[in-house]
């Protein structure tokens, strides 16, 4: 019988794509979650808290491969350390980790940096914990998921005047495409740091906001703001982009059209419903 694969963060946005893909391969899948869930005929659940380490030993028991998707804006390094310590005790042979493009290039050195871009530092800390675990490991860095960009611009558009960091660009990638790659890696031998996965197109954040506003038929004033700090400067220079790896296929326009039920359009279009505040 094939060994069980444990997925942390299996109930999240990315996990919702990864878990069914793994079960489709016929492998037993266990999902680590902070909350209790009823088992299904294809997935079992283990309640555990990566922040404290409570329940993690039980969750990894009998597991050979861990796909570590659980993440947040802070504390990922400590969560990864709790996971790898339990994984070593359980004899886990392979940890697959999803990180973010720019984790090693965005310097988070001040309180200002941490407030706005601490996510990069916490992902880098988790990368190190996995790589130094003594367990076979694979880390995939991806650019921001379409779903995350959508949630971000949707939240920004709730304001009557939308402050948009100037010079900030994103290269959104389809979540399902990242899931496909993670499953491939989970079923393969440990490979260390593998090539990045990025979306097909780079967009100014303002263009992403405009495209959302156009599609949702809203009118907002966009106010350019310049973020301070070394991390912001690195992001403006493209540290969060993967210009040499635009291997994702599905575009932001296609994702947005499906999410909002519209026909695709050019994301950089003003659309007539958005007015920029002169910067």
C-alpha positions, 0 to 999 in steps of 0.5 A: 500500500502506498504511504500516506502524504500529509498536507498542511494547509490542506483546507486553504486556497492552494490546499483545495487544489492540491488535496484532490489532485493527490487523492486522484493519484490513489495515494492516501492523504491526511490533512493537518488542520487547526480545526477538527473535520470529519474524515471522508473516504479519501481524506483523513484529518489530523487536528494540530497547531503548527504555531505551538507544535501541539498535535503535530507528532500525531499528524506526521506519524506514519507519513513519508511525504509532507506537502507544507502549504500552511502559511500566514503573514507571520510566524512561518519560520516557527511553524516550519521548525515545529513541523520539521522536528516532528517530521524527523522523529517520525522518519519523514523522508520528503518535505515539499514546501511552497514559498514565494518568489523574492523570499531571498531578495526582499530585505526586511530589516526595519519595522517599516519593512516588516509591517508591509513586506514581512511575508517575504521574511517569514517565508524565507525563515521557513525555507531555511528550516526546511532546508536545514532539517536533515530531511530530503526537501523540495522548495518551489517559489511561486509568484502571487496567486490570482486568488490572492491578488483578487482578494487584495484588489477587492479589498482595496476597491472598498475604499472611496479613494484607493491608495495604490503603491506606485511602482509595485508590480505583480506577476500573478499565477493560476493557483491550479497550475501551482497545485499541479506542479506541487503534486508532481514534486510530491510524487518525485524524489527530493530536488532541493530548490526547483525553478520558480513558477510565475504567471505569464504577464507582469502588471502594475498594481494600479492596472490590476485595480483598474481591471477589477473596477472595470469588471465590477462596474465601480468608479474609484479615485486611485491615489498613488503613494510611495512606500518607504523602506528598503523592502519597498525599494526592492519590490519596485525594482522587481524583486518579487518577479520572475521575469525569466520564468513566465511559465504559467499559462492562465492570464489574470484577464481570464481568471477575472472574467471567470470570477466576475462573469465577464468577457476578457479585456485588456487589464491595463485599460482605463475602462472609463470608470476610474480616475487617477489622482495626479501623482 
